[in-house]
Amino acid sequence: MANGLSKKMAELLEKMDDKVLAAKINAAVDMLKSENYDELAKKLRKVDKNEIMTKLSEINDEKLKELKLDKAELKQKMSSIDLDAVQKMLGESTTEIIGKIKDIIK
């Protein structure tokens, strides 16, 4: 019985993690669209770049569907954003992050 409860709790926590991840992706896209680069830069400086890359590496078409994120919609939102300009503003440490974002939305 304890194993069943543990499994249910793990599933619930995984779903919560997915919702948090989806919310963070949407918030980052909104920051980029509003050209709030300073705020995004502050947030990126506080987060371990390896952690960001790990999370971005987990995202594929299937994961986007699980997160209920439409790839075409993300592409549309991101099309008005010059990611190369964003990368230059945020610094060289974000080169891999911006590259991974470009890979996800292509």
N, C-alpha and C positions, 0 to 999 in steps of 0.2 A: 504494500500500500504506500509506503514511503517513497518507493521508486516512482510510482505513478504520480505522486504529488510533486516530486522533484522534476519529473519530465514536464509536467504542466507548467510549473513555475519557470523552467528554462524556456519553454515555448513562449510564455507570456513576456518574459524579459527580452527575448529576441525580437518579438513584435514591437515592443516599446522602443528598443534600440533602432529598429528600422524607421519608426515614426520620427524619432529624434533626428536621425540621419537625413530623412527627407526634409524635415523642417530646416535643418542647417543648410542643406543644398539650396533650398528656396530662398533662405535669408541671404546667402552668399550671392546668388544670382540677383536678388533685389539690390544689394549693396553695389554690385557691379553696374547694374542698369542706372542707378541713381548717381553713379560716379562718385560714390562715397569711398574713395580709395584709402583715405587716411584711416577711417574706421576699420576697413578690411585689413589694412597693413598692421594696425594695432593688434587685431585679433590673431592674425597670422604669426606675429612675433611671439605671442603668448603660447602658441600651440607647437608641439614638436613636429617638425617637418616630416620626420619618418612616420609619425602617426597619421598625418594627412595623406601621405603617399600610400600607406597601408590601406586606409579607408577607400581612397580613390581606386586602388588596384582591385578592390572587391566589387566595384561597380561595373556591370556589364549589362547587356540588353535585358537579361532575365532579372537581374537585381533591380533595374529601373522599373520593370513591371511590378515586382513585389512591393516596391516603394510607392507604386501608383504615380510614377513620374513618366510623363510622355516625352520620349526622346525628341520628337518633332517640335514639341512645345519648347523644350529646353534649347534646341537649335535656334528656334525663332527668337526667343528671349536673348540668347547670346549673340545673335547675328548683329545686333546693334552695338555690341561691345567690342572694342579693339583689344583683344587679349594680349597682343604684343605690347601695346602701350601700357596696359595694366601691369604686365610683367616688368617693364622698365621702371615703372613707378614704385613697385613693391620691392624691387631689387633682384639680384642674381639668384638668391636663395630660393626664389619661387619658379625658376626656369622649369624644373621637373614638374612642379604642380600645374603650371599653366599648360605644359605639354600634355599632361595626362588629361586635363579638362578638355583640351582640343581633341584628343583621341576618343574620349567618351561621346562627345557631341557630333562627331563626323559620321 
